[in-house]
Amino acid sequence: MRAGPDGHVPATDDRPAATPAVIIDASHDLEICHCAAHLRLLVAVGFAMTLLSASLAFNWWDGIVDHDTAVGYASVVVFSLVTCWLIWMLPAERGPVVVVTPYGIRDLRLGNEFLLWDSIAEISAEECRGHKVIVLTPTPALQRLLPCIMSRGTQPHRIIVRAEGLTMDVDTLLRACRDCHAADDSRTALRRDRDHGAQGLAAQAS
């Protein structure tokens, strides 16, 4: 480093470089699984609640009446079933939950159908019960099919995709959906222009 004309060495900028944003490649499939830490915490809570219910059912505490014992037996059944379901849902065994591709999106929590981007008119975000969610606005043609193909978690004229419990945050997932949707729009526009150009050449040739 060279000194300035007055003999002083200029100060360097020691500030750390800004962390680059997550890059989303709209040309590749994006598979999003359940968050393992989130599910494992729920499994631990389920075990704790099952143990507490068992203590009520088997009268491990003093002063428990018959009604509380009956409640304990019922709670053991409920919490044990919920805990088993959470273990079954662990990502190591269940695979991806949300799949975003250059051609569409599929959320297995809503249904098995793969929704093409050209059937989605708009992608937006809104607050729902204190959490940010992604809202997909289907085209009129898809709206007529929604009651038949996606009966779980859908609302009239929109599809809600939640990011709670997933390995990707809602902002990154929203950007991935918008990038893939925009890329699909670009491909559709290019294909339309190409088809119009071919029709124009055919008309001139005739």
C-alpha positions in Angstrom: 0.0 0.0 0.0 1.4 3.4 -1.0 1.4 6.5 1.2 -0.4 9.6 0.1 1.2 12.9 -0.9 1.2 14.1 2.7 2.9 10.9 4.0 -0.2 9.4 5.5 -1.3 5.9 4.6 -5.0 5.8 3.6 -7.2 3.7 5.9 -8.5 0.5 4.5 -12.2 -0.6 4.5 -12.2 -3.6 6.9 -16.0 -4.0 6.8 -17.0 -7.6 5.9 -18.4 -8.1 2.5 -22.2 -8.5 2.3 -23.4 -12.1 2.4 -24.6 -13.0 -1.0 -28.2 -13.9 -1.4 -29.2 -17.5 -2.1 -29.1 -18.1 -5.8 -32.1 -19.9 -7.3 -31.6 -21.7 -10.5 -34.9 -21.8 -12.3 -33.6 -24.4 -14.8 -33.3 -27.2 -12.2 -35.8 -29.0 -10.0 -35.9 -27.9 -6.3 -36.9 -30.5 -3.8 -37.9 -29.3 -0.3 -38.2 -31.6 2.7 -39.5 -31.3 6.2 -37.1 -29.7 8.7 -35.6 -32.5 10.7 -35.0 -30.3 13.8 -38.6 -29.1 13.8 -40.0 -32.6 13.5 -37.6 -34.1 16.1 -38.7 -31.4 18.6 -42.3 -32.3 18.0 -41.5 -36.0 18.5 -39.8 -35.2 21.8 -42.8 -33.2 22.9 -45.1 -36.1 21.8 -43.0 -38.5 24.0 -43.2 -36.2 26.9 -47.0 -35.8 26.6 -47.4 -39.6 26.3 -45.4 -40.1 29.4 -47.4 -37.5 31.3 -50.6 -39.1 30.2 -49.4 -42.5 31.3 -48.6 -41.1 34.7 -52.3 -40.1 35.0 -53.6 -43.4 33.6 -51.5 -45.6 35.9 -52.0 -43.3 38.9 -48.4 -42.5 39.5 -49.4 -39.4 41.4 -51.3 -39.2 44.6 -54.9 -37.8 44.7 -55.9 -38.8 41.2 -59.6 -39.5 40.8 -61.2 -42.0 38.5 -62.1 -39.3 36.0 -58.5 -38.2 35.6 -57.4 -41.8 35.2 -59.9 -42.1 32.3 -58.6 -38.9 30.7 -55.0 -40.3 31.1 -55.9 -43.5 29.2 -57.5 -41.4 26.4 -54.5 -39.1 26.3 -52.0 -42.0 26.0 -53.8 -43.2 22.9 -54.0 -39.8 21.3 -50.5 -38.6 22.0 -49.0 -42.0 21.1 -50.7 -42.0 17.7 -49.6 -38.4 17.0 -46.0 -39.3 18.0 -46.0 -42.3 15.7 -47.3 -40.2 12.9 -44.6 -37.6 13.4 -41.9 -40.3 13.4 -43.4 -41.6 10.2 -43.1 -38.1 8.7 -39.4 -37.8 9.4 -37.6 -36.5 6.3 -35.0 -39.2 6.2 -37.8 -41.7 5.4 -40.4 -39.6 3.6 -38.5 -37.6 1.0 -39.4 -34.2 -0.4 -42.7 -32.5 0.4 -42.7 -29.5 -2.0 -41.2 -29.8 -5.5 -40.6 -26.7 -7.6 -39.6 -27.3 -11.2 -39.2 -25.0 -14.3 -42.6 -26.3 -15.4 -44.7 -26.3 -12.2 -45.1 -27.0 -8.5 -46.4 -29.8 -6.4 -47.2 -29.7 -2.6 -47.8 -33.2 -1.3 -49.5 -31.7 1.8 -52.3 -30.5 -0.6 -52.5 -33.3 -3.1 -50.5 -35.4 -5.5 -51.3 -33.2 -8.6 -48.5 -31.3 -10.4 -49.6 -27.8 -11.1 -48.2 -26.3 -14.3 -47.0 -22.7 -14.2 -49.1 -21.8 -17.2 -52.2 -22.7 -15.1 -51.1 -20.2 -12.3 -52.1 -16.6 -13.1 -50.3 -14.9 -10.2 -48.0 -15.6 -7.2 -48.2 -13.4 -4.2 -47.5 -13.5 -0.4 -49.7 -12.6 2.6 -49.9 -12.9 6.3 -52.0 -15.8 7.7 -52.3 -16.3 11.4 -49.1 -14.6 12.1 -47.1 -16.5 9.4 -46.2 -15.5 5.9 -47.6 -17.8 3.2 -47.4 -18.1 -0.5 -50.7 -17.7 -2.5 -51.0 -19.1 -5.9 -53.9 -17.7 -8.0 -55.1 -20.3 -10.5 -56.4 -19.5 -13.9 -60.2 -19.9 -14.5 -59.6 -23.2 -16.2 -57.7 -24.6 -13.2 -60.2 -23.2 -10.8 -62.9 -25.4 -12.3 -60.7 -28.5 -11.7 -59.5 -27.6 -8.1 -62.4 -29.3 -6.2 -61.6 -32.5 -8.0 -57.8 -32.6 -7.9 -56.9 -30.8 -4.7 -59.6 -31.2 -2.0 -57.2 -30.7 0.9 -56.2 -27.2 2.1 -57.4 -25.3 -0.9 -59.7 -22.3 -0.9 -61.9 -20.8 -3.6 -59.8 -19.1 -6.3 -56.5 -19.6 -4.6 -54.0 -22.2 -3.3 -52.0 -21.6 -0.2 -48.4 -23.0 0.2 -47.0 -22.8 3.7 -43.3 -22.9 4.6 -43.6 -23.8 8.3 -41.7 -27.0 9.1 -39.8 -27.0 5.8 -36.0 -26.8 5.2 -36.5 -23.6 3.1 -37.7 -20.2 4.4 -40.8 -18.7 2.9 -39.0 -15.7 1.2 -36.6 -18.1 -0.7 -39.4 -20.4 -1.7 -41.4 -17.4 -2.9 -38.5 -16.2 -5.0 -38.0 -19.6 -6.5 -41.7 -19.9 -7.5 -41.6 -16.4 -9.0 -38.4 -17.1 -10.9 -39.7 -20.4 -12.3 -43.1 -18.8 -13.2 -41.3 -15.9 -15.0 -39.1 -18.3 -16.9 -42.1 -20.3 -18.0 -43.8 -17.1 -19.2 -40.7 -16.2 -21.2 -40.6 -19.7 -22.8 -44.3 -19.4 -23.6 -43.8 -15.9 -25.2 -40.9 -17.2 -27.3 -42.9 -20.2 -28.4 -45.8 -18.0 -29.3 -43.6 -15.6 -31.3 -42.0 -18.5 -33.1 -45.3 -20.0 -34.0 -46.6 -16.6 -35.3 -43.4 -16.2 -37.3 -43.8 -19.6 -38.9 -47.4 -18.9 -39.7 -46.4 -15.6 -41.3 -43.7 -17.3 -43.5 -46.3 -19.9 -44.5 -48.7 -17.2 -45.5 -46.1 -15.4 -47.6 -45.0 -18.6 -49.3 -48.6 -19.3 -50.3 
